[in-house]
Amino acid sequence: MEKEYDLSDRAVELLIEATKSSVEAGITTRDYNGGFFAYANGKSYGDGTPRENAKNKKAIEDLESNGLIDAKTSEYYLITADGFSHADSLSESEPE
């Protein structure tokens, strides 16, 4: 049975996008010029506004606290086995 996770929409977006990469399944964050940006599979998330900064920070907190990502540095997170499994189940349930 698939474990239930309470994730924000941005957390789900980042998780699914990061697992699409065939090279490196990870999420990078940058706290730059007043903005908190997240990057996954070549896509950038955030525009530096307080609302977007909060979405990105919450997404990283959600993913890390649920064991779906593992911090390798303060700005780099790898997807865990549970993260891949959950992303796969989310992708399977998305409408085509």
Secondary structure, 3 states (H helix, E strand, C coil): CCCCCCCCHHHHHHHHHHHCCCCCCEEEEEEECCEEEEEECCEEECCCCHHHHHHHHHHHHHHHHCCCEEECCCCEEEECHHHHHHHHHHHHHCCC
